[in-house]
Structure formats: structure tokens, C-alpha cells
Amino acid sequence: MKTYKKILDVLEKILTVLIAIVFAVMLVSIVILVVMRYVFNHAPSWSEELARFGFLYLVFFTCPIAIRRGSHLQVDFISSKYPPKLHHIVSILSNLVGMGVMAFLFYQAGKLAMEVTTISGAMQLPYRYLYGIMPVGCFLMVLFSIEIIFNDISALIHGADEEVAK
């Protein structure tokens, strides 16, 4: 498990760097778009398309990190009232359901990415690159969910009497 955690630590650092790069590219693209539109009355179409591509990449690079840190959107007003043991069991079950959904999305998005033949209008890039990030993000989310499940199982085995970490 320690090796798996170290691998995920490295993967998280790589994702963090990629997030910074994609965000910087989006920022420059949007600044160019705004300046060209409002100063020169002519906005390049590639800048809006690049920002749209970047946004999707940003979402699928940040979701796995949010899952790992437990900062993704969740409704926990009921589960926070559970005793720690039950909380870990509910966490395991919800992560298994989430992994099932991610596996389904991985398959469907992968199929879509392989079948799409459309080219983007402005940048002339295949939409395969746009849709291709979805199965990658789903796969990464499953990897990080596995770590959470192992942590919950470990907490159950070694005693879940401690307060649930948030």
C-alpha cells in the first residue's frame, strides 16, 4: 500500500503541474480573446475553442485530486452523524458505486473518443483529443478511489474509534 500511495503522490504532482499549465494557457487564450474583441473588434475563433478544450482538460485533471483529498461535492450531513465504523462502511460503498459509474463513463467516453471523426472548426484538431481526456480522467478517479477504499478498510481493521477525518 505504501508503494501505491507513493505512485499516487507522484501522479498527483504531475496532475498539479498539468493543471497549472492548462490554466495558464486558458488564461492567455481568454486575455487574447477579450483584448482582440474589445480593442480590435475582431476576436480570433481559435482562442475561444482553446479555452473550451482547456476547461474540459482542467475538469478531468482536477477531479481525481478532489476525490483523493475528499474535497469533491458530497452530501455528508447524514453520514457525518454516523459512528466512525459506519461512516467508513458507507464511504467504501459510495466509492464502489462511484467507481462503477467511472468505469461506465470510461467505457462510453473511450468508445466515443475512438469513433469520433469530427474536426474542430477553428484549430482543426480532431475532437478525439477533446473526448480522449474523459476516459483518462475516469481512470485516474478510479485509481484515487481505490486508495480511499483501502484507507477506509484499514481504519475498520485497525479500529475506527477515532474521529472521522474531514
C-alpha positions in Angstrom: 0.0 0.0 0.0 2.9 2.4 0.7 4.2 1.9 -2.9 0.7 2.6 -4.2 0.5 5.8 -2.2 3.9 6.9 -3.4 2.8 6.3 -7.0 -0.4 8.3 -6.5 1.7 11.1 -4.8 3.8 11.3 -7.9 0.7 11.2 -10.1 -0.9 14.0 -8.1 2.2 16.2 -8.5 2.2 15.5 -12.3 -1.5 16.4 -12.4 -0.9 19.6 -10.4 1.8 20.7 -12.9 -0.5 19.9 -15.8 -3.3 21.8 -14.2 -1.1 24.9 -13.8 0.0 24.7 -17.5 -3.6 24.2 -18.8 -4.8 27.1 -16.6 -2.0 29.4 -17.8 -2.8 28.5 -21.5 -6.5 29.2 -20.8 -5.8 32.5 -19.1 -3.6 33.7 -22.0 -6.2 32.5 -24.6 -9.0 34.3 -22.8 -7.0 37.5 -22.4 -6.2 37.4 -26.1 -9.8 36.8 -26.9 -11.0 39.8 -24.8 -8.3 42.2 -26.0 -8.9 41.3 -29.6 -12.7 41.5 -29.3 -12.9 44.8 -27.4 -9.9 46.7 -28.7 -9.6 45.5 -32.3 -13.2 44.4 -32.9 -12.1 41.1 -34.2 -11.8 38.0 -32.0 -9.9 35.0 -33.2 -12.1 31.9 -33.1 -9.2 29.7 -32.1 -8.8 31.4 -28.7 -12.4 30.6 -27.6 -12.0 27.0 -28.8 -8.7 26.6 -27.0 -10.2 27.9 -23.8 -13.1 25.4 -24.2 -10.7 22.5 -24.7 -8.6 23.7 -21.8 -11.6 23.8 -19.5 -12.5 20.2 -20.1 -8.9 19.2 -19.5 -8.9 21.2 -16.3 -12.0 19.5 -15.0 -10.7 16.0 -15.7 -7.3 16.7 -14.3 -8.7 18.2 -11.0 -11.4 15.7 -10.3 -9.0 12.9 -9.3 -7.2 15.2 -6.9 -10.5 16.4 -5.4 -11.5 12.7 -4.9 -8.2 12.0 -3.2 -8.5 14.9 -0.9 -12.2 14.4 -0.1 -13.0 17.9 -1.4 -15.4 16.9 -4.2 -19.0 17.8 -3.9 -20.8 15.5 -1.5 -23.8 15.5 0.8 -22.5 14.4 4.1 -24.9 16.0 6.6 -26.3 12.5 7.2 -23.2 10.4 7.0 -21.3 12.8 9.3 -23.7 11.8 12.1 -22.8 8.1 11.7 -20.4 6.5 14.2 -16.9 6.2 12.7 -17.2 2.5 11.8 -20.5 3.0 9.9 -19.0 6.1 8.3 -16.1 4.0 6.8 -18.5 1.4 5.6 -20.7 4.0 3.9 -17.6 5.6 2.4 -16.5 2.2 1.0 -19.9 1.6 -0.5 -20.2 5.0 -2.0 -16.7 4.8 -3.5 -17.5 1.4 -5.0 -20.7 2.9 -6.6 -18.6 5.9 -7.8 -16.0 3.5 -9.3 -18.8 1.7 -11.1 -20.1 5.0 -12.6 -16.5 5.9 -13.6 -16.0 2.5 -15.2 -19.2 3.0 -17.3 -18.1 6.5 -18.3 -14.6 5.3 -19.1 -16.1 2.7 -21.5 -18.6 5.1 -23.1 -16.2 8.0 -23.4 -13.4 5.8 -24.7 -15.8 4.4 -27.3 -16.8 7.9 -28.3 -13.2 9.1 -28.5 -12.3 6.2 -30.8 -15.3 6.6 -33.0 -15.5 10.4 -33.5 -14.1 11.7 -36.7 -15.1 15.4 -36.5 -12.5 18.1 -36.6 -12.8 21.3 -34.6 -13.7 24.4 -36.6 -11.1 26.9 -35.5 -8.0 24.9 -34.5 -8.6 22.0 -36.9 -7.9 19.5 -34.2 -9.7 16.1 -34.0 -12.4 16.0 -31.4 -10.8 12.8 -30.4 -8.3 14.9 -28.3 -11.2 16.6 -26.6 -13.1 13.4 -25.8 -10.0 11.5 -25.1 -9.4 13.2 -21.8 -12.6 11.8 -20.3 -11.5 8.2 -20.1 -8.2 9.3 -18.8 -9.8 11.3 -16.0 -12.2 8.5 -15.2 -9.3 6.0 -14.9 -7.5 8.4 -12.6 -10.6 8.9 -10.4 -10.8 5.1 -10.0 -7.2 4.9 -9.0 -7.6 7.5 -6.3 -10.9 6.0 -5.2 -9.1 2.7 -4.6 -6.7 4.4 -2.2 -9.7 5.8 -0.3 -11.3 2.4 -0.1 -8.0 0.9 1.2 -7.7 3.7 3.8 -11.3 3.0 5.0 -10.7 -0.7 5.2 -7.5 -0.1 7.2 -9.4 2.2 9.5 -12.0 -0.5 10.1 -9.4 -3.2 10.7 -7.2 -1.1 13.0 -10.1 0.4 14.9 -12.4 3.1 13.8 -12.9 4.6 17.2 -11.1 7.8 16.3 -12.9 10.8 15.0 -13.6 10.7 11.2 -11.1 12.9 9.4 -12.5 15.5 7.1 
